[in-house]
Amino acid sequence: MGSRMSTIPSQTRLFQTATLKKSTVGGVGIRVSSPRRSTLAAIFISMLGCGGKSLTPQPDGGSADDASTRALCAVPTPTTPAPYAVQFQLHDDGDTPAFLLDSCAITFGVSSCAGGFRDHLNDFAFCACSCEHPQCGNECGGCAPDAATEIAPGTSTMLPWSGISTTIEPISTGGECVSGGNVPAGRYRFSITVYDSAADALARTGPRVVSQDFSLPAPNGVVDVVLAPSADDVCDPTPDVPVASCTGAEAHDVPCSLATGLSFAYVGGLSAFDDGDAIAPPNAFTLTRTYADRTKTPLTCAPKIPRCSRDARVVTTGDVTRALALPGVKSSFGPSTPVFGTDARESDGSIMIVTAPDGTSVGLGGPCPSCARPTTAGLNALRATLGTLSEQQRADVSCAAFGQ
């Protein structure tokens, strides 16, 4: 669990909030929307229920019924009911300032020990309705320009969390909604991205993950988070040393290698260029741009896929493995690219085409309950995982020529 660990009681009720500019982020029931949301999508979003029931973290979409996992993740039974509100107190004990990116909000991640620290318990939702009322129709304001928030040496800042989950899910008719519930007592992990300068934060270069394991309820409702670099935040200290192939059962902070490769791209529509992504064992990623004007030289970049992360919002080799292993995914591939959902290419749109090493492929279209081949939970999760991986990798400095 790492050496940074808090333990038990005390709570205060707070509503789900984030430090927003011009807007307020709500939990379930408030329409919030995202013109520039960069939050990483939850891999198992479609497996969580919509509604306000108490949420039990579930590894791999199943029940946390392993005795050793329950023992590791348990805390003494609290005397008060959930929700267990908490304040994350971020402080800089070093000699240089730390910077946080405020892009519509200062966002952070919370994941559970019971879920192998793979789950997303507080997706940042800006302009997505409650899953109980997915067509709420309220209007949302825009976000202010990105800003870098400085935490000077010897100072701190507080980020509140209500102890109520917010998980983004797709709506069958298109778009997204937010589900949630009270997060139960147990062991969890806080994670946030920190930069060493304001320029780095605004350019999203040189990010590092800061994490803190803690328990709910937290003592006095506060969890201390030290922003200085720490070995506790590095899950893959020897990235060039071979590791075992991913099985899908690893915790998010356990490094593993891809067992197979694939390629994927959005195909269709009129464009001056086409981008395509490819992954291969052990953790290779290549982004290629080819131009309609064949006199232009193609662009490429190849940032490695993280083999693990202490931040569940980072897509890793294990996340890709789990997405490919979801029910109905592998059987959907075929020699003639079967399309699931709406095929937007018929109206000059595009769909994601995923191709396996054996040449079989699958087309992932938009939601369409009445289609001959409706999208499935597994295929939606695969598309979300690969799309987020592509967004994540192209943000690497080596891919700067592609633009954002």
N, C-alpha and C positions, 0 to 999 in steps of 0.2 A: 504493500500500500504506500510505501515511501515514508520518509521521516516527517513530513509535514502533516500532522494529523490533529484535529480538534476532537473533542468528545461531547457530551450530552447536555442536559435540560435547559429549558426556557424558550419562550416563543411570544410573538406579537403578530397580530393580523395586519398585513399590508396587502394592498392590491398589487397585481403584477404591473411593474413599471420599469421603464428604462429612462436614461437621461436623454430625452428627445429634444430636437430643435423644431419648434413650430408645430409639433404634433405630440400626442400622447399615445404610448403603446399600451394596449389593453390586453387583458387575458381573454378568456372565453367570453363571448357575448358582445364585444366591442368591435366595430368594424375598423380595421386597421389595414393599410395597404402599402405597397412597396414599389415605387417607381425605380428604385435602385437597390433592391435588397440583394446583399451578397451572402446572406446566410446560407450555410451548407444544408442541403435537403436531408431530412431523416431517411435512412434507408428502409426502415420498416414502418413508414408512416401509415401505410394502408392497413397495417395489422393492429393498430391501436383504435379503440372505439371513440366515437364522437360523443361528447357529453361531459357532465360534470361529476362523474363518479370518482371515487378514490382510485388512484392509479397505482398498480403494482408493477414495478419494472420487470421486464421479461426478456431474458437473453435469447437471441435468435428467434424472437417471436413466439417462444414457448414458455412454459412455466418454470419458475426458478425452484425446481424440486430437488436439486442436488444438495445433499446434506452438507458437504464441505462448503459450497457456495453460500448456503444459508448461514452457516456458522461464521464464515468470514465477514459477511455483510451485515450481520445482525447487530443491534444495539439494545441496551436495556429497555424494557417496555416503558414508554413515557406515561406520565400521569395525566397528560392533557391530550386532547384530540388534535389531529391535523386540521388546517394547514399550519406548518411551522415556518413562519416568516424569518428571514435572516438578512443581515447586513454584511456584505463582503467589504472588509476594510483593507483597501489596497495602500500599502505604504512603501516608500522608497528609503531604504536604510543605507544606500550606497552614497558615493561621492558625486555621481552624475545624475541628471534628471532622467526620468522614464516618460514615454509618451504613449498615449492611447489614441486610436483613430475614432473620431466621432463622425460616422457616416450615417446620418439620420438618427443615430443613437450610438452610445458606447455599448457594444454587445459583448456578451460572454456566454460560455457554455456551462451546462450542468449535466452530468451523466451519473449513472448509478453503478455501484459495485455489483448489484444483483444482475445488471445487464451487461456485465463485462466492460463497463465504461464505454459501450458502443452506442447507447441510446441518446436521444436528444430530448431533454426535458424542458428546455426553454428556447425553442426556436424563436427568432426575432420575427414577429409578424406585424407588418405595417400595411394596413388595408386588406385584410382578409377576414371574412365574417366567421362567426361561430359556426361549427358544423351542425349545431342544433337549428340554426337559422341561416343557412348558407347564402340566401339571397336577400340579406338585410338592406342593401341598397343605400347605405349612408355614404356621404361624400367625405373625402379625406383631403387635408391640406398637403402641400408639398414639403420637402425637406430643405433645410438651409444647406449651403455649400459645405463640403467636407471641412473638418477642422481637426487640429491635433491638440489634444488635452495634455498639458504638462503636469507631471507630479514631481515637484522639486525634491532634492535630497532632504530628508528629515520631515517630509510632509506626507499626508495621506488623503485619500478620498474614499467615500462610501458609495457602494452600488447596492441598492436594495433588491431583494427577490422575495416574492410573496409566499414561496413554497407551493405555488399552484403551477402545474405544468402548462406549457403552450407548445403544442405539436402541430406542425403544418401538414395538412393532408390534401390530396387532389379531390376535386369535385367531379362527379361523373359527367356533368354538363360542361366542364371546363373551368379553369381557375383553381383557387385554393380556399380552404377553410381552416379554422383553428379549433382543435379539440384540446381538452385538458381535464385536470382533476387534481385533488390534493395529493401531493407527494408524501408517501408514508415515511415513518421513522426508518432510518437505516444509514448506510455509509454511502457517500457521494463524492464527486470530484468537481471542483470549480476550475475553469480554464479561461484564459484571456490572452489575446495577442498584444505584445508589447514591442515598442520600437525605441531605438536609441536617439532619434532626433525627430523634430517636427517634419523635416523634409522627407525622412524615411517613412513616417506614418502616412503622409499625404500621397506619397508615391507607392506605398505598400511594398517597400523594399526592406530586406533584412529583418523580417518579422521573427520573433521568437515566442514560444509558448511558455506562459507561466501558469502553473497549476497548483492546486491545494486540495488535498483530501480532507474531508470533514464529515461530521455526523449531524443528522437531524433527529431531534431538536439540537440546536447548537447552544453551547453555554452562553447565557445572556443574550442569545439571538445574534451573536457576532462571530464572524470567521475572519481571522487575520490572514492576509495574503502578502507575502514579501515579493516585491517586484524584481529584486536583484537576480541575476542568472544563478541557477542552481542545478547541480547534477540530477536532482530529483525530477527535473522537467525533461530530461533527455532519455528517451526510451530506446534509442538505437545508437549507442556510443561508438560502435564499430561498424559503420554502414557498408564497408567493403568485405566484411567477413560473411561467408555464406550462411544462410539460416534455412530451417525446414520450410517446405512448401506450405502455403496456407491451407487450412482445413475448413475455415469458417467458424470454428469454435474458439479461436483465440480471443483473449481480452484485447481491447483496442491498443494497449500499450505493450503488446508482445510482438516483436518483429517477425514477419514471415514473408515468403517469396511467392509470386504468382506461379501457378502450376500450368497455366495456359495463356495464350495470347488471343487477341481479337482486334478488329478495326471497327471504327464507327464514324459516321458523318451524317450531317443533315443534307439530304439529297432532294433536288427539285427547286423550281423557281428560277427566275432570271437574276444572275449576279455576275459581277465583274471578276469574281474569284470564288474558288471552292476551298473550304478547309476540311481536312480529314485528320482523325486521330488514330493512333495505333498503340497498343500495349503489348508487351512480351515479357516472358520470364527473364531475370528474376523480378525486376521492377522497372523495366524500360517503358518510356512514354515518348512518342514522337508526334509532333503537330506539323502538318505540311499544308502549305497554301499554294495552289496552282491557279494561274490566271487564265481568263478567257483569251487574253492577248498572249499567245504563246511565245512572243518575243521577250516577255518578262521572265526573269529567273524565279523559279519557285522559292518560297521561304520555308525554312525548317527550324525547329528548336526541339530540344530533347531533355527537359528536366526530369529527373528520376521521381517515380512515385514514392511517397513515404511508405516505409515498411511497417510503420506503427506511428502512433501519436498519443500523447496524453490529453489531447483535445478531440472529443468525439466529432467535432465539426469538420475536422480534416479527413478527407477521403484517403484511405490507405489500401494497400494490396489486399488486406483482409476484408475490407468493405466490398471491394470488387468481387472477391471470391464468394462472399455470402450472397451478394445480389445475383450472381450467376447460378447459385445453387437453390434459389427460391423455387417453390413448386410451379411447374408449368413453363419455366423459362427455357431450359435446354430443349424440351420437346417442341417448342414453338419455331425453332430454326428449320428451314427447309431449303431444297435446291432451287426453288423458284421465288424466294423472298416473300413468304406470306406476310400480308400487312394486317396488323391488328389495330382497330380503331379507324378513325377517319383518315383517308388518304388525301392530304391537302395538295398533292401534286396535280390533282385534277383541276385545281383552280390557281395554278402557278405558285402554290405554297410548297412547303418542304416537310419531310418526315425524317426521323432518324433511322438509318439503316445500320444494323450491327451484323458484322460478318465474322464467322468462326474460322479457325485455321483450316478446317476441311472444306471450306468454300460454301457451306450452307449459311443462310442469313435470315434475318427477320426485320420487318418494317414496323416501327413503333409510331403510330399515328396518334391523333387526338382522341379525347373521350367520345364514345359513340355507343351507348347501351344497345341500340337497335341494329348495329352493324352485323354483318355476317360473322365477323370475328371481333367481338368487343375486346377492348384492352382488359388486362387482368391485373390483379394486385402485384404479382411478381414482375410483370413486364413494366408496369408503371414505376416500380422501385428500381428496376434495371435502368430505365431511361433517366430517372432522377439521379442515380448514382453516377452514370457515365457523363451526364450533362454537367453535374457539379464537379466531377473530376476534371473535365475539360476546362471549365472556368477556373478552377484552382491552379492547374498547371500553366495555363497561358498567363496567369498573373506573375509567374516567375520572371525574374529580371532577364533571363536568357531568351524569353519570348517577347521582349519589349517591341520588337519590330512589327509584331502583329497588331499592336494597339489593344485597347481594352473596350 
